[in-house]
Amino acid sequence: MAKVENEIAELEQRWNLIGVCHNVAVDVGGVAVKQHLFVVRQLGNAEVILGRPWERAVRAQKTNMNDGSFHVKIKSPDSQRVVEFTAVPAQHEWNREFVRPVEVKVKKAQGVHH
């Protein structure tokens, strides 16, 4: 029990944890699974982040396409429902190829002899 309390204390300090909601039904496209949600003060631009526990529960399959898009396929626990969606469309700002050009600068060392 002390280990769990220490982990929660670390989360509270590091991520401004407010609390935990246990066994919340998270429904993505009709694929619903129960997850523990950690409530934090600030999460940037996201409303919720679904991590590895959710990915395992829905058996997420992720594919990076040649056009730069990112697709996800998930399944309900009973495998009766399968949903595929585009998580990041082609030419999205999250796709670094379209954010800025890649520049490589190489400097040659002068006067160095081995």
Backbone bond lengths (Angstrom), bond angles and torsions (degrees), N, CA, C in turn:
res aa  C-N    CA-C-N  psi(-1)  N-CA   C-N-CA  omega(-1)  CA-C   N-CA-C  phi
1 M - - - 1.440 - - 1.523 110.92 -
2 A 1.317 117.30 -36.73 1.461 121.41 -179.05 1.533 110.86 -63.48
3 K 1.340 116.93 -36.27 1.460 120.80 179.51 1.530 110.03 -63.06
4 V 1.324 117.24 -44.68 1.467 121.42 178.95 1.521 110.22 -63.33
5 E 1.326 117.57 -43.48 1.465 121.22 178.57 1.523 111.29 -61.77
6 N 1.338 116.85 -39.50 1.467 120.71 177.16 1.520 111.20 -64.72
7 E 1.337 117.41 -41.26 1.462 121.21 178.91 1.533 110.73 -64.30
8 I 1.324 117.25 -41.94 1.464 121.22 178.71 1.528 109.96 -64.64
9 A 1.327 117.37 -42.37 1.470 121.04 178.68 1.528 110.34 -61.40
10 E 1.332 116.80 -40.52 1.471 120.42 177.92 1.523 110.89 -64.53
11 L 1.334 117.05 -42.71 1.462 120.86 177.52 1.523 111.45 -62.66
12 E 1.341 115.84 -41.45 1.464 119.89 -179.93 1.525 110.74 -59.56
13 Q 1.323 115.36 -43.28 1.459 119.76 -177.45 1.525 111.54 -74.88
14 R 1.306 117.53 -46.74 1.468 121.95 -173.57 1.528 112.96 -73.06
15 W 1.326 117.74 -41.49 1.461 121.49 -172.97 1.524 113.41 -113.59
16 N 1.329 118.21 12.49 1.465 121.39 -178.12 1.526 111.44 54.89
17 L 1.319 115.56 48.44 1.460 122.15 -178.28 1.527 110.69 -66.89
18 I 1.330 115.45 129.24 1.456 121.45 176.81 1.521 109.75 -94.13
19 G 1.336 117.07 -40.31 1.452 120.25 -179.39 1.515 111.34 178.37
20 V 1.331 115.52 -174.79 1.462 122.34 -178.99 1.523 108.59 -129.06
21 C 1.332 116.42 133.16 1.467 122.17 172.76 1.526 106.27 -103.58
22 H 1.312 116.85 119.44 1.466 121.37 -175.15 1.526 111.59 -91.54
23 N 1.325 115.17 142.67 1.465 123.77 173.71 1.527 113.74 52.81
24 V 1.327 115.60 50.11 1.457 121.71 177.45 1.526 108.44 -85.17
25 A 1.327 117.29 131.24 1.462 120.87 177.46 1.525 108.55 -74.26
26 V 1.323 116.23 114.50 1.463 122.52 178.05 1.520 106.40 -103.80
27 D 1.325 116.23 116.70 1.467 122.17 -176.60 1.521 109.64 -112.49
28 V 1.315 116.27 117.07 1.465 122.36 176.20 1.520 106.83 -119.46
29 G 1.324 115.74 108.06 1.458 120.78 178.56 1.521 114.99 61.12
30 G 1.320 117.46 27.26 1.462 120.19 -179.25 1.513 113.55 93.01
31 V 1.321 118.56 -3.14 1.461 122.37 174.50 1.525 106.28 -98.16
32 A 1.334 115.89 105.69 1.460 121.17 -175.56 1.523 111.06 -109.76
33 V 1.333 115.54 133.36 1.465 122.22 174.79 1.528 107.42 -139.65
34 K 1.326 116.04 152.36 1.458 120.21 178.42 1.526 109.35 -88.06
35 Q 1.339 114.84 134.46 1.456 121.60 -177.77 1.522 109.69 -138.63
36 H 1.326 116.25 156.91 1.458 121.42 171.45 1.530 106.06 -90.43
37 L 1.335 116.81 128.00 1.462 121.17 180.00 1.523 109.24 -109.74
38 F 1.328 115.79 128.81 1.451 122.23 177.75 1.519 107.93 -93.57
39 V 1.311 117.13 122.96 1.461 123.02 -178.13 1.524 107.99 -95.02
40 V 1.350 115.74 121.74 1.467 120.86 -178.84 1.523 109.74 -121.68
41 R 1.325 115.81 161.06 1.468 120.82 -178.41 1.516 112.41 -68.55
42 Q 1.323 117.27 -39.02 1.458 120.14 -175.50 1.518 109.58 -139.96
43 L 1.326 115.94 131.53 1.460 121.21 -177.52 1.529 110.96 -128.99
44 G 1.303 118.10 15.92 1.456 120.70 -177.79 1.514 110.34 73.01
45 N 1.324 116.80 -136.55 1.459 121.92 -177.72 1.522 113.52 -84.74
46 A 1.324 117.76 -10.38 1.460 121.13 -175.89 1.523 111.66 -87.62
47 E 1.330 115.82 146.56 1.464 120.65 174.18 1.523 110.34 -87.39
48 V 1.325 115.88 -32.97 1.462 121.23 179.17 1.528 107.72 -154.40
49 I 1.321 115.87 147.52 1.461 121.23 174.77 1.519 107.14 -119.38
50 L 1.313 116.21 121.30 1.461 121.37 177.68 1.525 107.19 -98.17
51 G 1.313 116.89 117.66 1.462 121.30 -174.63 1.511 113.91 -101.85
52 R 1.329 114.58 -155.32 1.463 121.78 -174.99 1.533 113.80 -58.57
53 P 1.325 120.30 -40.05 1.471 117.45 179.14 1.534 111.94 -58.80
54 W 1.338 116.92 -41.38 1.463 120.78 177.98 1.529 109.86 -66.84
55 E 1.340 117.03 -44.93 1.470 120.67 -179.88 1.523 111.12 -58.05
56 R 1.331 116.92 -41.15 1.474 119.98 178.27 1.521 110.89 -66.99
57 A 1.329 116.72 -42.07 1.468 120.63 -176.94 1.528 111.81 -63.17
58 V 1.335 117.50 -35.95 1.471 120.72 -178.26 1.529 111.98 -101.46
59 R 1.325 116.14 6.40 1.480 122.33 -179.89 1.528 111.40 49.68
60 A 1.327 115.01 52.21 1.469 121.50 -176.19 1.527 111.54 -62.36
61 Q 1.322 114.18 133.63 1.469 121.96 173.46 1.522 106.60 -116.56
62 K 1.327 116.45 122.38 1.465 121.16 -174.63 1.525 109.13 -113.17
63 T 1.350 115.43 138.24 1.459 120.53 -178.12 1.526 110.11 -134.64
64 N 1.316 115.81 126.17 1.458 121.97 171.76 1.527 107.40 -91.39
65 M 1.330 116.18 119.04 1.459 121.32 -176.52 1.532 110.70 -88.71
66 N 1.337 116.30 160.37 1.459 121.56 -179.72 1.521 113.00 -61.83
67 D 1.321 118.00 -27.17 1.467 120.81 -179.24 1.529 112.85 -81.58
68 G 1.334 117.72 1.09 1.453 122.14 179.50 1.508 113.93 96.77
69 S 1.325 118.32 -7.52 1.461 120.60 179.52 1.532 110.14 -78.46
70 F 1.333 114.72 162.61 1.457 122.20 -177.91 1.519 107.91 -128.72
71 H 1.337 116.94 119.89 1.461 122.34 -174.95 1.524 110.17 -112.79
72 V 1.330 115.84 146.42 1.460 121.81 179.56 1.526 109.03 -129.54
73 K 1.329 115.36 137.68 1.466 122.30 176.04 1.523 106.66 -122.34
74 I 1.352 116.84 127.16 1.460 121.18 -179.79 1.529 109.90 -127.30
75 K 1.350 115.24 156.81 1.467 121.42 -179.24 1.523 109.83 -129.91
76 S 1.326 116.00 144.64 1.462 120.48 173.98 1.528 108.50 -67.39
77 P 1.338 117.89 156.64 1.472 120.44 -179.49 1.527 113.76 -54.59
78 D 1.336 117.76 -31.14 1.473 120.41 179.51 1.530 112.42 -91.31
79 S 1.328 117.65 4.55 1.479 125.22 179.67 1.526 113.59 63.69
80 Q 1.335 118.00 12.10 1.464 120.62 -179.02 1.528 111.96 -79.59
81 R 1.332 117.76 -23.47 1.465 121.14 -178.30 1.525 108.84 -124.74
82 V 1.335 115.42 129.69 1.462 122.44 176.91 1.522 107.60 -124.40
83 V 1.323 116.68 130.58 1.461 122.08 -178.70 1.521 108.73 -127.28
84 E 1.323 115.88 133.99 1.462 121.64 174.26 1.518 107.94 -120.24
85 F 1.340 116.15 137.05 1.458 119.55 178.39 1.527 110.34 -148.59
86 T 1.335 114.54 160.92 1.458 121.35 176.74 1.519 107.59 -92.61
87 A 1.324 116.78 113.92 1.458 121.30 -179.17 1.526 111.17 -80.79
88 V 1.332 116.94 -36.24 1.460 122.29 176.70 1.527 107.09 -136.38
89 P 1.338 117.54 118.43 1.463 119.84 -179.71 1.536 112.17 -72.69
90 A 1.319 116.12 163.86 1.470 121.28 176.72 1.524 108.82 -59.78
91 Q 1.295 116.57 146.18 1.465 125.07 178.19 1.530 112.82 58.61
92 H 1.311 116.83 31.61 1.463 122.04 176.49 1.532 108.94 -81.49
93 E 1.322 117.09 154.64 1.460 120.88 -178.61 1.524 112.69 -61.05
94 W 1.360 117.37 -23.66 1.456 119.49 177.80 1.519 111.94 -73.15
95 N 1.309 117.92 -15.59 1.448 121.96 179.99 1.526 107.30 -84.30
96 R 1.310 117.42 104.71 1.467 122.67 -172.65 1.525 113.94 -58.08
97 E 1.301 117.42 -26.14 1.461 119.80 179.56 1.529 110.66 -58.75
98 F 1.304 117.33 -30.46 1.456 121.27 -177.33 1.533 112.69 -99.78
99 V 1.335 117.61 -3.49 1.457 120.48 -178.21 1.517 111.38 -82.52
100 R 1.305 116.52 -48.30 1.463 120.12 -179.53 1.519 109.18 -153.83
101 P 1.331 116.25 151.06 1.463 119.14 179.18 1.526 110.88 -72.11
102 V 1.304 115.24 152.69 1.454 120.97 178.38 1.519 107.99 -89.11
103 E 1.327 115.94 124.87 1.456 120.81 177.59 1.519 108.27 -120.42
104 V 1.315 115.25 133.08 1.452 120.44 178.99 1.516 107.71 -117.50
105 K 1.322 115.66 122.55 1.456 121.12 178.18 1.526 107.97 -116.66
106 V 1.308 114.98 127.29 1.457 120.62 179.65 1.523 107.52 -122.15
107 K 1.321 115.96 125.26 1.456 121.29 176.67 1.518 108.59 -104.51
108 K 1.307 115.88 134.10 1.447 120.39 177.33 1.517 108.07 -92.67
109 A 1.297 114.62 133.26 1.462 119.22 177.48 1.519 108.19 -76.51
110 Q 1.310 115.62 126.84 1.466 120.76 -179.87 1.529 108.92 -104.92
111 G 1.298 113.90 140.94 1.451 119.31 176.41 1.506 114.16 79.97
112 V 1.313 117.03 10.36 1.467 119.84 178.80 1.514 107.89 -104.11
113 H 1.312 115.42 123.12 1.475 120.70 -178.59 1.516 109.20 -121.50
114 H 1.303 115.25 138.40 1.474 120.09 178.48 1.486 109.94 -109.90
